[in-house]
Amino acid sequence: MPESWLPIAGVAGLVLVVLIVGIAIAKRYRVAKPNEAFIVTGRKGKTSGDLSGQKVVTGGGVFVLPFVQQLSVLDMSSRRITVEVNGAPSSQGIALTVSGVAIVKVHNEDVSIRAAAQRFGSQQEEIDSFTTNQLSGALRAIVGNLTVEQVIRDRESFSQQVLESVTGSLSAQGLSLDAFTIQEVGDHGGGTYILDMGRASAAAIRREAEIAEAEAHRLSEEKRIHAETEVANYRRALDLRQAEILAETDRAKALSASAGPLEAAARQQEILAQEELVAQRQAALTERQLDTTVRRPADAERYRLEQQAEAQRVTAVKAAEASKAENELRGAGELALRSAQARATELEGAAEAAAVLARGKAEAEALQKRAEAYKEFNQAAVFDRLLETLPEIAKQLAAPMAGIDTLTVVSTDGAAALPKAVAGNFLQLQELIKSTTGLDLTQIVHQLTDSPTAVVPVAVPTTAGTSTNHA
């Protein structure tokens, strides 16, 4: 590189070094915002009271030395914290729910800023939880010393007690409580104590309003009556004054008329005559009005009512006569109908009785003829009838088994049990015939086979419905 370039390179290097140093200085110099406080650590305190090695900067700037100092930022803004305590018992044992709002911030003094930085540092959100816990405890303690009425009606004193209770603990942490306001006080867990208090107050206010309204109405009525009384007094005074004036006028007239008493008496007679005439005309007019408005309408109404009553009476009489005739005709018809029905029933009964009698006679004659025919039978005929009947009996005994498709016999005798069953049914039938008719089929068969001349006992039916045996 030529030697002429050496000065230029030196100047450029110097400028670069200055630029780097300037950038480094600019980066290490910090200016605090209005709501921030800088805490610079890494140096020893200058006074005996500043032993923490912390420098507090608010509203200004500070240069932080690299490697030996460190800067922390603390938020100085006010914090709005909502506090709610559930189930806090009052001095009366009433569980309450109390909610309030607190305004908290880091105090502006350096000592408080250092204390807040030491306790909260990089966890500044813990300020809210710490403040909430302190206020909750204070609220519970103060509510326990007050009645419900004191908590509701003296909220300012209540809030002041909370401020005084937590100010010391917050100041030790570098915090200050600017304000605390009770927002709401209510019953806890569905209680109605405060609601009942409100009802009592509302009732008292309503009662006072009604009393005030009644009092206002009374005063208004008193004023109205007083005004009407004043008006009546004025009217009475006016009437009295008018009467006095009229009396004075009459006296003056009488004095003026005393000069001509005869003329006045004549005038008075004329006046009386005219008044009498007017009275007579008025009486006649009143009599005519009474006749027009009262007597004639009353006579017309009486005549109308009499005619209406007569018409109703005639209508009722005619209706009764028609009803009587109708009832007589209906009774005669019903009597004839019932007589015809009785005669028909009598004839029908006689016909049925004749039919029953004829049927009985016919059956009796048939039975008699059958009995006579049975008497004429000989052994061959009886044997022939018996032989004709036995197949039919065997057929009826076997009929129940004819409708069986498949038959399974469970017996120690095997298939021989079936004929035994049929033979047993036949024996039962013989016993049934013997018990009901007196005929022994086995005896009859023996007699026919042993002696051709034997007489078979025959059951002859009688007309009475019973049977007798003939040898």
Secondary structure, 3 states (H helix, E strand, C coil): CCCCHHHHHHHHHHHHHHHHHHHHHHHHEEECCCCEEEEEECCCCCCCCCCCCEEEEECCEEECCCCCCEEEEEECCCEEEEEEEEEEECCCCCEEEEEEEEEEEECCCHHHHHHHHHHCCCCCCHHHHHHHHHHHHHHHHHHCCCCHHHHHHCHHHHHHHHHHHHHHHHHHCCEEEEEEEEEEEEECCCCCHHHHHHHHHHHHHHHHHHHHHHHHHHHHHHHHHHHHHHHHHHHHHHHHHHHHHHHHHHHHHHHHHCCCHHHHHHHHHHHHHHHHHHHHHHHHHHHHHHHHHHHHHHHHHHHHHHHHHHHHHHHHHHHHHHHHHHHHHHHHHHHHHHHHHHHHHHHHHHHHHHHHHHHHHHHHHHHHHHHHHHHHCCHHHHHHHHHHHHHHHHHHHHHHHHCCCCCCCCCCCHHHHHHHHHHHHHHHHHHHHHHHHCCCHHHHHHHHHHCCCCCCCEEEECCCCCEEEEC
